[in-house]
Amino acid sequence: MAKASRACVFLLRLLAAAATVSAAVVMATSHESTTLFGLTLEAKFQYTPSFKFFVIANAIGCGYSLLVLLIPPTSSLSRFVVMLDVIIAMLLTAAISAAGAISEVGKKGNSHSGWLPICGQIPKFCDHVKGAMICAFCGVVIYLVILLHSIHTVIGPLLP
């Protein structure tokens, strides 16, 4: 039973690493230019701090997931890993929230601030952002499952 549990967590951590690296790569490769009324408009993830945070947070999540695979499951660091799992899950959730807020403004605009929607002019960029958000959300869900399993495994035996 313990070997099956370890194999499951190993696979989940690999899936989390794959989801977060996919999100980071898809967002980092998102760029598009368009000409509107003789002006060339360019959209890149580097132009928005929320998207930069998204890429960095997902890269950290991937690196952490791969690093934890090197720690033996019987190590005394298991409680520390649970704490870091919580921190990484919160970091990824914050990154998705920040990028989601900016992508919503890009999609629908904000009439109160005078911001126009831009996804009609640069659909390829918006599709990349949407794909990155989907990958990152999958990564967060996987981290949540890992976190629940880690809490059950590490803290469960301590409870009466």
Rosetta constraint file for C-alpha pairs under 8 A:
AtomPair CA 1 CA 5 HARMONIC 6.22 0.50
AtomPair CA 2 CA 6 HARMONIC 6.15 0.50
AtomPair CA 3 CA 7 HARMONIC 6.07 0.50
AtomPair CA 4 CA 8 HARMONIC 6.09 0.50
AtomPair CA 5 CA 9 HARMONIC 6.28 0.50
AtomPair CA 6 CA 10 HARMONIC 6.02 0.50
AtomPair CA 6 CA 73 HARMONIC 7.52 0.50
AtomPair CA 7 CA 11 HARMONIC 6.10 0.50
AtomPair CA 8 CA 12 HARMONIC 6.12 0.50
AtomPair CA 9 CA 13 HARMONIC 6.05 0.50
AtomPair CA 9 CA 146 HARMONIC 6.61 0.50
AtomPair CA 9 CA 149 HARMONIC 7.99 0.50
AtomPair CA 10 CA 14 HARMONIC 6.27 0.50
AtomPair CA 10 CA 69 HARMONIC 6.78 0.50
AtomPair CA 11 CA 15 HARMONIC 6.16 0.50
AtomPair CA 12 CA 16 HARMONIC 6.05 0.50
AtomPair CA 12 CA 142 HARMONIC 6.53 0.50
AtomPair CA 12 CA 143 HARMONIC 7.98 0.50
AtomPair CA 12 CA 146 HARMONIC 6.85 0.50
AtomPair CA 13 CA 17 HARMONIC 6.09 0.50
AtomPair CA 13 CA 65 HARMONIC 5.67 0.50
AtomPair CA 13 CA 66 HARMONIC 7.30 0.50
AtomPair CA 13 CA 69 HARMONIC 7.36 0.50
AtomPair CA 13 CA 142 HARMONIC 7.84 0.50
AtomPair CA 13 CA 143 HARMONIC 7.76 0.50
AtomPair CA 13 CA 146 HARMONIC 7.48 0.50
AtomPair CA 14 CA 18 HARMONIC 6.13 0.50
AtomPair CA 14 CA 65 HARMONIC 7.20 0.50
AtomPair CA 14 CA 66 HARMONIC 7.20 0.50
AtomPair CA 15 CA 19 HARMONIC 6.06 0.50
AtomPair CA 15 CA 139 HARMONIC 7.52 0.50
AtomPair CA 15 CA 142 HARMONIC 7.42 0.50
AtomPair CA 16 CA 20 HARMONIC 6.09 0.50
AtomPair CA 16 CA 62 HARMONIC 7.04 0.50
AtomPair CA 16 CA 65 HARMONIC 6.97 0.50
AtomPair CA 16 CA 138 HARMONIC 7.75 0.50
AtomPair CA 16 CA 139 HARMONIC 4.85 0.50
AtomPair CA 16 CA 140 HARMONIC 7.67 0.50
AtomPair CA 16 CA 142 HARMONIC 5.80 0.50
AtomPair CA 16 CA 143 HARMONIC 6.53 0.50
AtomPair CA 17 CA 21 HARMONIC 5.98 0.50
AtomPair CA 17 CA 61 HARMONIC 6.98 0.50
AtomPair CA 17 CA 62 HARMONIC 4.30 0.50
AtomPair CA 17 CA 63 HARMONIC 7.35 0.50
AtomPair CA 17 CA 65 HARMONIC 5.67 0.50
AtomPair CA 17 CA 66 HARMONIC 6.60 0.50
AtomPair CA 17 CA 139 HARMONIC 7.52 0.50
AtomPair CA 18 CA 22 HARMONIC 5.94 0.50
AtomPair CA 18 CA 62 HARMONIC 7.22 0.50
AtomPair CA 19 CA 23 HARMONIC 6.17 0.50
AtomPair CA 19 CA 135 HARMONIC 5.25 0.50
AtomPair CA 19 CA 136 HARMONIC 6.13 0.50
AtomPair CA 19 CA 138 HARMONIC 6.45 0.50
AtomPair CA 19 CA 139 HARMONIC 5.02 0.50
AtomPair CA 20 CA 24 HARMONIC 6.18 0.50
AtomPair CA 20 CA 58 HARMONIC 4.93 0.50
AtomPair CA 20 CA 59 HARMONIC 6.66 0.50
AtomPair CA 20 CA 61 HARMONIC 6.37 0.50
AtomPair CA 20 CA 62 HARMONIC 5.46 0.50
AtomPair CA 20 CA 135 HARMONIC 6.68 0.50
AtomPair CA 20 CA 136 HARMONIC 5.57 0.50
AtomPair CA 20 CA 139 HARMONIC 5.67 0.50
AtomPair CA 21 CA 25 HARMONIC 6.03 0.50
AtomPair CA 21 CA 58 HARMONIC 6.40 0.50
AtomPair CA 21 CA 59 HARMONIC 6.06 0.50
AtomPair CA 21 CA 62 HARMONIC 5.74 0.50
AtomPair CA 22 CA 26 HARMONIC 5.95 0.50
AtomPair CA 22 CA 132 HARMONIC 7.12 0.50
AtomPair CA 22 CA 135 HARMONIC 6.45 0.50
AtomPair CA 22 CA 136 HARMONIC 7.91 0.50
AtomPair CA 23 CA 27 HARMONIC 6.08 0.50
AtomPair CA 23 CA 55 HARMONIC 7.40 0.50
AtomPair CA 23 CA 58 HARMONIC 6.75 0.50
AtomPair CA 23 CA 131 HARMONIC 7.40 0.50
AtomPair CA 23 CA 132 HARMONIC 4.22 0.50
AtomPair CA 23 CA 133 HARMONIC 6.70 0.50
AtomPair CA 23 CA 134 HARMONIC 7.74 0.50
AtomPair CA 23 CA 135 HARMONIC 5.09 0.50
AtomPair CA 23 CA 136 HARMONIC 5.32 0.50
AtomPair CA 24 CA 28 HARMONIC 5.92 0.50
AtomPair CA 24 CA 54 HARMONIC 7.29 0.50
AtomPair CA 24 CA 55 HARMONIC 4.62 0.50
AtomPair CA 24 CA 56 HARMONIC 7.42 0.50
AtomPair CA 24 CA 58 HARMONIC 5.58 0.50
AtomPair CA 24 CA 59 HARMONIC 6.14 0.50
AtomPair CA 24 CA 132 HARMONIC 6.94 0.50
AtomPair CA 25 CA 29 HARMONIC 6.08 0.50
AtomPair CA 25 CA 55 HARMONIC 7.72 0.50
AtomPair CA 25 CA 132 HARMONIC 7.99 0.50
AtomPair CA 26 CA 30 HARMONIC 6.36 0.50
AtomPair CA 26 CA 128 HARMONIC 6.17 0.50
AtomPair CA 26 CA 129 HARMONIC 7.44 0.50
AtomPair CA 26 CA 131 HARMONIC 7.10 0.50
AtomPair CA 26 CA 132 HARMONIC 5.46 0.50
AtomPair CA 27 CA 45 HARMONIC 6.67 0.50
AtomPair CA 27 CA 51 HARMONIC 7.54 0.50
AtomPair CA 27 CA 55 HARMONIC 6.62 0.50
AtomPair CA 27 CA 128 HARMONIC 6.31 0.50
AtomPair CA 27 CA 129 HARMONIC 5.84 0.50
AtomPair CA 27 CA 132 HARMONIC 5.53 0.50
AtomPair CA 28 CA 45 HARMONIC 6.42 0.50
AtomPair CA 28 CA 55 HARMONIC 6.70 0.50
AtomPair CA 29 CA 128 HARMONIC 8.00 0.50
AtomPair CA 30 CA 44 HARMONIC 6.10 0.50
AtomPair CA 30 CA 45 HARMONIC 6.36 0.50
AtomPair CA 30 CA 124 HARMONIC 7.92 0.50
AtomPair CA 30 CA 125 HARMONIC 5.47 0.50
AtomPair CA 30 CA 128 HARMONIC 5.62 0.50
AtomPair CA 30 CA 129 HARMONIC 7.03 0.50
AtomPair CA 31 CA 42 HARMONIC 7.35 0.50
AtomPair CA 31 CA 43 HARMONIC 5.39 0.50
AtomPair CA 31 CA 44 HARMONIC 4.45 0.50
AtomPair CA 31 CA 45 HARMONIC 6.90 0.50
AtomPair CA 31 CA 124 HARMONIC 7.85 0.50
AtomPair CA 31 CA 125 HARMONIC 5.55 0.50
AtomPair CA 32 CA 42 HARMONIC 5.81 0.50
AtomPair CA 32 CA 43 HARMONIC 5.32 0.50
AtomPair CA 32 CA 44 HARMONIC 6.80 0.50
AtomPair CA 32 CA 122 HARMONIC 6.44 0.50
AtomPair CA 32 CA 124 HARMONIC 6.73 0.50
AtomPair CA 32 CA 125 HARMONIC 5.69 0.50
AtomPair CA 33 CA 40 HARMONIC 6.69 0.50
AtomPair CA 33 CA 41 HARMONIC 5.46 0.50
AtomPair CA 33 CA 42 HARMONIC 4.15 0.50
AtomPair CA 33 CA 43 HARMONIC 6.13 0.50
AtomPair CA 33 CA 122 HARMONIC 7.12 0.50
AtomPair CA 34 CA 40 HARMONIC 5.60 0.50
AtomPair CA 34 CA 41 HARMONIC 5.28 0.50
AtomPair CA 34 CA 42 HARMONIC 6.46 0.50
AtomPair CA 34 CA 121 HARMONIC 6.95 0.50
AtomPair CA 34 CA 122 HARMONIC 6.81 0.50
AtomPair CA 35 CA 39 HARMONIC 5.33 0.50
AtomPair CA 35 CA 40 HARMONIC 4.29 0.50
AtomPair CA 35 CA 41 HARMONIC 5.98 0.50
AtomPair CA 36 CA 40 HARMONIC 6.33 0.50
AtomPair CA 36 CA 41 HARMONIC 7.13 0.50
AtomPair CA 43 CA 47 HARMONIC 7.28 0.50
AtomPair CA 43 CA 122 HARMONIC 7.65 0.50
AtomPair CA 43 CA 125 HARMONIC 7.00 0.50
AtomPair CA 44 CA 48 HARMONIC 7.81 0.50
AtomPair CA 44 CA 125 HARMONIC 7.73 0.50
AtomPair CA 45 CA 51 HARMONIC 5.48 0.50
AtomPair CA 45 CA 52 HARMONIC 6.49 0.50
AtomPair CA 46 CA 51 HARMONIC 6.94 0.50
AtomPair CA 46 CA 52 HARMONIC 5.95 0.50
AtomPair CA 48 CA 52 HARMONIC 6.48 0.50
AtomPair CA 49 CA 53 HARMONIC 6.13 0.50
AtomPair CA 50 CA 54 HARMONIC 6.14 0.50
AtomPair CA 50 CA 95 HARMONIC 7.29 0.50
AtomPair CA 50 CA 98 HARMONIC 5.49 0.50
AtomPair CA 50 CA 99 HARMONIC 5.29 0.50
AtomPair CA 50 CA 102 HARMONIC 7.12 0.50
AtomPair CA 51 CA 55 HARMONIC 6.30 0.50
AtomPair CA 51 CA 98 HARMONIC 7.75 0.50
AtomPair CA 51 CA 99 HARMONIC 5.57 0.50
AtomPair CA 52 CA 56 HARMONIC 6.21 0.50
AtomPair CA 53 CA 57 HARMONIC 5.88 0.50
AtomPair CA 53 CA 95 HARMONIC 6.20 0.50
AtomPair CA 54 CA 58 HARMONIC 6.14 0.50
AtomPair CA 54 CA 92 HARMONIC 7.72 0.50
AtomPair CA 54 CA 95 HARMONIC 4.70 0.50
AtomPair CA 54 CA 96 HARMONIC 6.58 0.50
AtomPair CA 54 CA 98 HARMONIC 7.61 0.50
AtomPair CA 54 CA 99 HARMONIC 6.36 0.50
AtomPair CA 55 CA 59 HARMONIC 6.14 0.50
AtomPair CA 56 CA 60 HARMONIC 6.16 0.50
AtomPair CA 57 CA 61 HARMONIC 6.12 0.50
AtomPair CA 57 CA 91 HARMONIC 6.43 0.50
AtomPair CA 57 CA 92 HARMONIC 6.01 0.50
AtomPair CA 57 CA 95 HARMONIC 6.39 0.50
AtomPair CA 58 CA 62 HARMONIC 6.14 0.50
AtomPair CA 58 CA 92 HARMONIC 6.52 0.50
AtomPair CA 58 CA 95 HARMONIC 7.95 0.50
AtomPair CA 58 CA 136 HARMONIC 7.27 0.50
AtomPair CA 59 CA 63 HARMONIC 6.14 0.50
AtomPair CA 60 CA 64 HARMONIC 5.97 0.50
AtomPair CA 61 CA 65 HARMONIC 6.10 0.50
AtomPair CA 61 CA 88 HARMONIC 6.12 0.50
AtomPair CA 61 CA 92 HARMONIC 7.20 0.50
AtomPair CA 62 CA 66 HARMONIC 6.28 0.50
AtomPair CA 63 CA 67 HARMONIC 6.03 0.50
AtomPair CA 64 CA 68 HARMONIC 6.10 0.50
AtomPair CA 65 CA 69 HARMONIC 6.56 0.50
AtomPair CA 66 CA 70 HARMONIC 7.20 0.50
AtomPair CA 67 CA 71 HARMONIC 7.29 0.50
AtomPair CA 68 CA 81 HARMONIC 7.56 0.50
AtomPair CA 71 CA 75 HARMONIC 6.98 0.50
AtomPair CA 73 CA 78 HARMONIC 6.98 0.50
AtomPair CA 74 CA 78 HARMONIC 7.43 0.50
AtomPair CA 77 CA 81 HARMONIC 6.15 0.50
AtomPair CA 78 CA 82 HARMONIC 6.38 0.50
AtomPair CA 78 CA 154 HARMONIC 6.94 0.50
AtomPair CA 79 CA 83 HARMONIC 6.49 0.50
AtomPair CA 79 CA 154 HARMONIC 6.57 0.50
AtomPair CA 80 CA 84 HARMONIC 6.24 0.50
AtomPair CA 81 CA 85 HARMONIC 5.97 0.50
AtomPair CA 82 CA 86 HARMONIC 6.42 0.50
AtomPair CA 82 CA 147 HARMONIC 6.77 0.50
AtomPair CA 82 CA 150 HARMONIC 6.03 0.50
AtomPair CA 82 CA 151 HARMONIC 6.69 0.50
AtomPair CA 82 CA 154 HARMONIC 7.89 0.50
AtomPair CA 83 CA 87 HARMONIC 6.44 0.50
AtomPair CA 84 CA 88 HARMONIC 6.05 0.50
AtomPair CA 85 CA 89 HARMONIC 6.05 0.50
AtomPair CA 85 CA 143 HARMONIC 7.27 0.50
AtomPair CA 85 CA 146 HARMONIC 7.86 0.50
AtomPair CA 85 CA 147 HARMONIC 6.05 0.50
AtomPair CA 86 CA 90 HARMONIC 6.19 0.50
AtomPair CA 86 CA 147 HARMONIC 6.77 0.50
AtomPair CA 87 CA 91 HARMONIC 6.08 0.50
AtomPair CA 88 CA 92 HARMONIC 6.10 0.50
AtomPair CA 89 CA 93 HARMONIC 6.11 0.50
AtomPair CA 89 CA 140 HARMONIC 6.16 0.50
AtomPair CA 89 CA 143 HARMONIC 6.03 0.50
AtomPair CA 89 CA 144 HARMONIC 6.86 0.50
AtomPair CA 90 CA 94 HARMONIC 6.09 0.50
AtomPair CA 91 CA 95 HARMONIC 6.22 0.50
AtomPair CA 92 CA 96 HARMONIC 6.18 0.50
AtomPair CA 92 CA 136 HARMONIC 7.53 0.50
AtomPair CA 92 CA 140 HARMONIC 6.41 0.50
AtomPair CA 93 CA 97 HARMONIC 6.14 0.50
AtomPair CA 93 CA 140 HARMONIC 6.71 0.50
AtomPair CA 94 CA 98 HARMONIC 6.15 0.50
AtomPair CA 95 CA 99 HARMONIC 6.10 0.50
AtomPair CA 96 CA 100 HARMONIC 5.74 0.50
AtomPair CA 96 CA 133 HARMONIC 6.65 0.50
AtomPair CA 96 CA 136 HARMONIC 6.97 0.50
AtomPair CA 96 CA 137 HARMONIC 7.22 0.50
AtomPair CA 97 CA 101 HARMONIC 6.16 0.50
AtomPair CA 98 CA 102 HARMONIC 6.54 0.50
AtomPair CA 99 CA 103 HARMONIC 6.04 0.50
AtomPair CA 99 CA 133 HARMONIC 7.79 0.50
AtomPair CA 100 CA 104 HARMONIC 6.03 0.50
AtomPair CA 100 CA 133 HARMONIC 7.44 0.50
AtomPair CA 101 CA 105 HARMONIC 6.50 0.50
AtomPair CA 102 CA 106 HARMONIC 6.26 0.50
AtomPair CA 103 CA 107 HARMONIC 6.05 0.50
AtomPair CA 103 CA 126 HARMONIC 7.64 0.50
AtomPair CA 103 CA 129 HARMONIC 7.38 0.50
AtomPair CA 104 CA 108 HARMONIC 5.98 0.50
AtomPair CA 104 CA 109 HARMONIC 7.30 0.50
AtomPair CA 105 CA 109 HARMONIC 4.47 0.50
AtomPair CA 105 CA 110 HARMONIC 6.22 0.50
AtomPair CA 105 CA 115 HARMONIC 7.76 0.50
AtomPair CA 105 CA 117 HARMONIC 6.72 0.50
AtomPair CA 106 CA 116 HARMONIC 7.65 0.50
AtomPair CA 106 CA 117 HARMONIC 5.09 0.50
AtomPair CA 106 CA 118 HARMONIC 5.31 0.50
AtomPair CA 106 CA 119 HARMONIC 6.04 0.50
AtomPair CA 106 CA 126 HARMONIC 7.97 0.50
AtomPair CA 107 CA 117 HARMONIC 5.26 0.50
AtomPair CA 107 CA 118 HARMONIC 6.29 0.50
AtomPair CA 107 CA 119 HARMONIC 5.24 0.50
AtomPair CA 107 CA 120 HARMONIC 7.94 0.50
AtomPair CA 107 CA 126 HARMONIC 7.77 0.50
AtomPair CA 108 CA 116 HARMONIC 7.37 0.50
AtomPair CA 108 CA 117 HARMONIC 4.91 0.50
AtomPair CA 108 CA 118 HARMONIC 7.92 0.50
AtomPair CA 109 CA 114 HARMONIC 7.87 0.50
AtomPair CA 109 CA 115 HARMONIC 5.16 0.50
AtomPair CA 109 CA 116 HARMONIC 4.56 0.50
AtomPair CA 109 CA 117 HARMONIC 4.04 0.50
AtomPair CA 109 CA 118 HARMONIC 7.42 0.50
AtomPair CA 110 CA 114 HARMONIC 6.01 0.50
AtomPair CA 110 CA 115 HARMONIC 4.93 0.50
AtomPair CA 110 CA 116 HARMONIC 6.46 0.50
AtomPair CA 110 CA 117 HARMONIC 7.61 0.50
AtomPair CA 111 CA 115 HARMONIC 6.08 0.50
AtomPair CA 111 CA 116 HARMONIC 7.17 0.50
AtomPair CA 118 CA 122 HARMONIC 6.39 0.50
AtomPair CA 119 CA 123 HARMONIC 5.10 0.50
AtomPair CA 119 CA 125 HARMONIC 7.73 0.50
AtomPair CA 119 CA 126 HARMONIC 5.81 0.50
AtomPair CA 122 CA 126 HARMONIC 6.61 0.50
AtomPair CA 123 CA 127 HARMONIC 6.04 0.50
AtomPair CA 124 CA 128 HARMONIC 6.29 0.50
AtomPair CA 125 CA 129 HARMONIC 6.33 0.50
AtomPair CA 126 CA 130 HARMONIC 6.13 0.50
AtomPair CA 127 CA 131 HARMONIC 6.15 0.50
AtomPair CA 128 CA 132 HARMONIC 6.15 0.50
AtomPair CA 129 CA 133 HARMONIC 6.13 0.50
AtomPair CA 130 CA 134 HARMONIC 6.28 0.50
AtomPair CA 131 CA 135 HARMONIC 6.29 0.50
AtomPair CA 132 CA 136 HARMONIC 6.11 0.50
AtomPair CA 133 CA 137 HARMONIC 6.03 0.50
AtomPair CA 134 CA 138 HARMONIC 6.30 0.50
AtomPair CA 135 CA 139 HARMONIC 6.32 0.50
AtomPair CA 136 CA 140 HARMONIC 6.27 0.50
AtomPair CA 137 CA 141 HARMONIC 6.28 0.50
AtomPair CA 138 CA 142 HARMONIC 6.21 0.50
AtomPair CA 139 CA 143 HARMONIC 6.13 0.50
AtomPair CA 140 CA 144 HARMONIC 6.12 0.50
AtomPair CA 141 CA 145 HARMONIC 6.42 0.50
AtomPair CA 142 CA 146 HARMONIC 6.21 0.50
AtomPair CA 143 CA 147 HARMONIC 5.92 0.50
AtomPair CA 144 CA 148 HARMONIC 6.16 0.50
AtomPair CA 145 CA 149 HARMONIC 6.19 0.50
AtomPair CA 146 CA 150 HARMONIC 6.01 0.50
AtomPair CA 147 CA 151 HARMONIC 6.07 0.50
AtomPair CA 148 CA 152 HARMONIC 6.17 0.50
AtomPair CA 149 CA 153 HARMONIC 6.02 0.50
AtomPair CA 150 CA 154 HARMONIC 5.84 0.50
AtomPair CA 150 CA 155 HARMONIC 7.87 0.50
AtomPair CA 151 CA 155 HARMONIC 5.35 0.50
AtomPair CA 151 CA 156 HARMONIC 6.76 0.50
AtomPair CA 152 CA 156 HARMONIC 4.72 0.50
AtomPair CA 152 CA 157 HARMONIC 7.94 0.50
AtomPair CA 153 CA 157 HARMONIC 7.12 0.50
AtomPair CA 154 CA 158 HARMONIC 7.75 0.50
AtomPair CA 155 CA 159 HARMONIC 6.91 0.50
